[in-house]
Amino acid sequence: MPTPDESKILKIIDAEGGECTVGRIARKMRLDPNYVRIILRSMGENDIIDIFRSSKVRIANKGWVTLGKKTQAVSDGLKRYLEDRAKWKTF
């Protein structure tokens, strides 16, 4: 169960399309970027988000479940499968 700050961060990242920078999160939450990094590091250790060296973060599968949404990878995979299935020819 995420803390209130972690929930806010997940909602901010989701509103940004599933990927966001540390600076943008800090500005929207009106918190010090170093404090936000500490929270993000904790979320990364719990596999809620993926953290990249470019200071970008992305919601991981566990984070999407925490938000109560389907993971983007699963949704895209299912969409791709259904499109391919429509092209199959039956014998």
N, C-alpha and C positions, 0 to 999 in steps of 0.2 A: 504494500500500500504506500503510494508516494506521499510525501509531505505536501502541505499547501503550496510551498514555493515550487516544488517539483511539478505539481499539477499545473501551476501557472505557466511554467516553462514549457511543458508539453503542449499546452493550448496555444502559446505563442508560436512555437515551431510548427504546429499543425496549421495555424492561420497563415504562415509564411510558405506553405506548400510542402511541409515535411522536412525542410532543410533551412537552417538559419545560421547566422554568425553569433559569436559570443557578445560582441559589441551591441548588436541590435537587440538581443535579449536583455542585456543590462540596461539599455536606454528605455525599453518598453516597461521594464520592472522598476526603473529608477533606483537601481542598486549599483554598487561598485563592481566593475568587471571582474576583479579578483575574487570577490565573494561568489559571483555567478560561476566562475571557473571551478571553485571548490564544490559547489552544488552539482555542476555538470560532471565533474570527475567522479563523484559519488554515483550519479545516475549511470555513467558509463561502466563503472565497476559492477553495477547491478543489471547490466545489459538492457537498460531502458532506452538508451540512445547510443549512437556511434559517434565518436569524436575523431576529427581529422586534424592533421598538423596545420592546415590552413585556417584554423580556428572556426571551422564550420562544424556544426553538429546536425545529425539526422536521426529521426525517430527510428528505433529498431523495432523488431517484431513484438517484443515484450511491451514496448511503449505504446504501440497501436492497440494491443490488448488492454492495457491500462486505460486508454482513452475510450475503450468500448467500440473500436472500429476495426474493420478488417485490415490486414496488412496490405500495403500497396503491392508488394510482390505477389501475394496470392491473388489479389484482384486482377492484376495485369496478366498473370499466368492463366487464370481462368478465362479472361477475355480472349487472349491469344488462342487458347485451346478451342473455344467455341467458334472463333473465326476460321481456324484450320479445319475443324470438324465440318463446317458448312461446305468446305471445298472437297471433302472426301467423296469418292464415288463408290457406290455400293455395287456389289457383284451379283 
